[in-house]
Amino acid sequence: MHRPNFYNQYKPGLAPENPGDRPERWLVFSDMLLLTRMAQTGPEIPDQMVLATFTDSPQGHLYLGEYRGEDYYCLAIPGGATAPAGYAFSHLRALGTDFPYDLFMLAGRASQILHWDSQSRFCGRCGAPTRMKDDERAKVCDTCGNLIFPRISPAIIIAIIRDGQILLAHNKNFRAGMHSVVAGFMEPGETFEDTARREVFEEVGIKIGSIRYFASQPWPFPDSLMIGLFGEYESGEIQVDGIEIESAGWYLRDELPEIPDTTSIAGRMIRWYIDHPDPMAALADR
């Protein structure tokens, strides 16, 4: 499934070029739940007027950039905040199908930056307070000079194909009935391919051969970068680890269990399999 170029609509920035010249939108998070205004057309990101309802909010906020002619800011307020009338706090994942893809990505960026901000207020080297760097998205410790950039945790997610079937697994953290493709975080010194082969063998006990790149997606829960791959089955029988994966199996297109929606790269990968008789060859021809 094709996704538009995010930067066709969005211009990132550290501060607005001319503050007040454009309308403002505020991505307000409480316990990493996003505040939206309930409108007839669906949830909307509120403008700056909503800030007056949060009298206990901290004064600090972070600028994200310009999106479709409006300046976007993000702000974290104390946990457990009550949404004003006509608004609601929702988990970002639940809003994925209601937002335009670009806006979902921007909200995810805001969530990840706020998480980084909350985790980096003190230097991890000397313990002194940090401050925002003026010319890039980073923090600096004036005591020891340490630079702290937003953390990004790369992870692979891989769809394994065997004789026209796809391997889907049920993770212990999924709701009942939900299945998806295998995923796992990279370890130091690994390539994407190394991680894919290790994770697949650890979680479901099989070996994979050739690997093709599909796409990538930031996944801000809290700071992942998902690298989507397709792999060909090589050998072995499914043996789940029983720690992360509770069950796994091979599925044909007409017998799939419940799968993720296309908000996530996992859902898009499974639909690529559904739509292409030979998904590996189709990737090679892109």
C-alpha positions in Angstrom: 0.0 0.0 0.0 1.5 3.3 -1.1 1.9 6.1 1.4 2.3 9.7 0.5 5.5 11.6 1.1 5.1 13.0 4.7 7.3 16.0 3.8 4.9 17.1 1.0 2.6 18.4 3.8 5.0 18.9 6.7 7.9 21.3 7.3 9.8 20.5 10.5 11.2 23.2 12.7 12.5 24.1 16.1 10.7 27.4 16.3 8.1 29.2 14.1 9.5 31.6 11.5 7.0 34.3 12.3 5.1 33.4 15.6 1.4 34.2 15.4 1.3 34.5 11.6 -0.4 31.2 11.1 -3.1 29.3 13.0 -1.9 27.0 15.8 -2.7 23.4 16.6 -1.7 21.8 19.9 -1.0 18.1 20.4 -1.7 17.8 24.1 -0.8 14.6 25.9 -1.6 13.3 29.4 -0.1 10.0 30.3 0.7 9.8 26.6 -3.0 10.0 25.7 -3.8 12.5 23.1 -6.4 15.2 23.5 -8.8 15.6 20.6 -11.9 17.7 20.0 -15.0 15.6 19.1 -16.4 16.9 15.9 -19.0 15.5 13.5 -16.4 14.6 11.0 -14.2 12.8 13.6 -11.6 13.7 16.2 -9.7 17.0 15.6 -6.5 18.5 17.0 -7.5 21.5 19.1 -6.2 25.1 18.6 -4.4 27.1 21.3 -7.7 28.1 23.0 -7.8 24.8 24.7 -4.7 25.6 26.8 -6.7 28.0 29.0 -8.6 25.0 30.4 -5.4 23.4 31.9 -4.5 25.8 34.7 -1.9 23.3 36.2 -0.1 22.7 32.9 3.6 23.3 32.7 4.7 26.4 30.8 7.2 24.6 28.6 6.2 23.4 25.2 7.9 22.2 22.0 7.4 23.3 18.5 7.1 20.6 15.8 6.8 22.6 12.6 4.3 23.6 9.9 1.7 21.2 8.7 -0.8 22.2 6.0 -0.4 25.9 6.7 -0.7 25.7 10.5 2.0 25.7 13.2 2.0 22.6 15.4 3.1 22.4 19.0 3.2 19.6 21.5 2.7 19.7 25.3 2.7 17.1 28.1 0.4 17.9 31.0 0.1 16.1 34.3 -1.2 12.5 34.2 -4.8 11.8 34.9 -6.0 15.2 33.5 -9.7 15.5 32.8 -10.7 16.5 29.3 -12.8 19.6 29.0 -16.4 19.3 27.6 -16.4 18.3 24.0 -12.9 16.8 24.1 -11.5 13.4 24.9 -8.1 11.8 25.7 -7.5 8.7 23.6 -4.6 6.4 22.9 -2.9 7.3 19.7 -3.2 3.8 18.3 -7.0 4.1 18.6 -6.9 7.3 16.5 -4.9 5.8 13.7 -7.8 5.0 11.5 -9.6 8.3 12.2 -6.6 10.6 11.3 -5.1 11.3 7.9 -1.9 9.3 7.7 0.3 12.4 7.8 -1.4 13.7 10.9 -1.1 10.3 12.6 2.7 10.4 11.8 2.9 14.0 13.2 1.1 13.0 16.4 3.5 10.0 16.7 6.5 12.4 16.3 5.0 14.6 19.1 4.5 11.6 21.4 8.1 10.4 20.8 9.6 13.9 21.3 7.7 14.4 24.6 8.8 11.0 25.9 12.4 11.9 25.1 12.0 15.3 26.8 10.7 13.7 29.9 13.5 11.1 30.0 16.4 13.5 29.4 15.9 16.4 31.8 19.1 15.4 33.6 22.4 14.4 32.1 23.1 10.6 32.1 26.8 11.2 32.4 27.1 13.7 35.3 23.5 14.2 36.6 23.3 17.9 35.9 20.2 19.5 34.4 20.1 19.7 30.6 18.7 22.4 28.3 17.4 22.4 24.7 20.0 23.0 22.1 19.2 26.0 20.0 20.1 24.7 16.5 19.0 21.1 16.5 16.6 18.6 18.2 19.0 17.7 21.0 19.7 18.6 24.6 23.0 19.7 26.0 24.6 19.5 29.4 26.4 22.7 30.2 28.3 21.1 33.0 30.1 18.3 31.0 29.1 19.1 27.4 27.2 15.9 26.9 24.8 15.9 23.9 21.5 13.9 24.2 19.6 13.3 21.0 16.1 11.7 20.8 16.3 8.0 21.2 15.3 5.8 18.3 15.1 2.0 18.9 15.3 0.1 15.6 13.4 -3.1 15.3 12.7 -5.5 12.4 9.3 -6.9 11.5 9.2 -9.7 9.0 6.6 -11.6 7.0 7.8 -15.1 6.2 6.5 -16.8 3.1 6.4 -20.6 2.4 4.6 -22.2 -0.6 2.1 -19.3 -0.8 1.5 -19.3 3.0 2.4 -16.6 5.5 3.6 -17.2 9.0 1.5 -15.4 11.6 1.9 -15.5 15.4 0.0 -14.6 18.5 2.0 -12.6 20.9 1.1 -12.9 24.6 0.5 -9.2 24.7 -2.1 -9.3 21.9 -5.8 -9.5 22.5 -7.4 -12.9 22.0 -7.5 -13.9 18.4 -5.1 -11.2 17.0 -2.2 -12.5 14.9 0.7 -10.6 13.3 4.1 -11.1 11.8 7.3 -11.7 13.8 9.1 -8.7 15.2 12.0 -7.9 17.5 14.6 -5.3 18.4 18.1 -5.1 17.0 21.1 -5.8 19.1 24.4 -4.0 18.9 26.5 -5.0 15.9 23.6 -6.5 14.0 22.4 -5.8 10.5 18.7 -5.8 9.8 19.2 -9.3 8.2 21.0 -10.6 11.2 18.2 -9.4 13.5 15.6 -11.0 11.3 17.3 -14.4 11.3 18.0 -14.3 15.0 14.5 -13.2 16.1 12.7 -15.6 13.8 14.8 -18.6 15.1 14.4 -17.5 18.7 10.6 -16.9 18.6 9.4 -19.6 16.2 12.3 -22.0 15.6 12.7 -21.8 11.9 15.4 -20.5 9.5 14.9 -18.1 6.7 16.7 -17.7 3.4 16.6 -14.6 1.1 15.2 -11.4 2.6 13.7 -8.3 0.8 13.0 -4.9 2.1 9.4 -3.7 2.2 9.2 -0.3 4.0 9.8 1.4 7.4 7.6 3.1 9.9 8.3 5.1 13.0 6.3 3.5 15.8 6.2 5.9 18.8 5.3 3.4 21.6 7.5 4.8 22.8 10.4 5.2 20.4 10.7 2.4 17.8 11.6 2.5 14.2 10.1 -0.6 12.5 12.0 -2.0 9.5 9.6 -4.1 7.4 11.1 -7.2 5.6 9.8 -10.2 3.7 11.7 -13.5 4.1 11.6 -16.9 2.4 11.2 -20.0 4.5 14.3 -22.2 4.4 14.0 -24.9 7.0 12.7 -26.1 10.3 9.4 -26.7 12.1 7.5 -24.1 14.1 8.5 -24.2 17.8 7.3 -21.1 19.7 9.4 -19.7 22.5 6.4 -19.6 24.9 7.8 -16.4 26.3 6.8 -13.8 23.8 5.0 -16.0 21.3 2.1 -18.2 22.5 1.2 -19.8 19.1 2.1 -19.5 15.4 1.1 -21.1 12.2 1.1 -21.0 8.4 -2.0 -19.4 6.8 -3.4 -19.1 3.3 -5.0 -15.9 2.0 -8.5 -17.2 2.5 -8.0 -18.4 6.0 -6.4 -15.6 7.8 -7.1 -14.9 11.5 -7.7 -11.4 12.8 -4.8 -9.2 11.7 -3.7 -5.5 12.4 -5.2 -2.7 10.4 -3.1 -0.7 7.9 -2.3 2.0 10.5 0.6 -0.3 11.3 3.3 -1.5 9.0 2.4 -5.1 10.0 -1.1 -4.6 8.6 0.3 -3.2 5.4 2.7 -6.1 5.0 0.0 -8.7 5.5 -2.1 -7.0 2.9 0.8 -6.9 0.5 0.9 -10.7 0.9 -2.9 -10.9 0.3 -2.7 -8.7 -2.9 0.3 -10.4 -4.5 0.5 -14.1 -5.5 4.3 -13.9 -5.2 5.0 -11.2 -2.7 8.8 -11.6 -2.7 8.9 -11.3 -6.5 6.6 -8.3 -6.4 9.0 -6.6 -4.1 11.9 -7.2 -6.5 9.9 -5.7 -9.3 9.0 -2.5 -7.5 
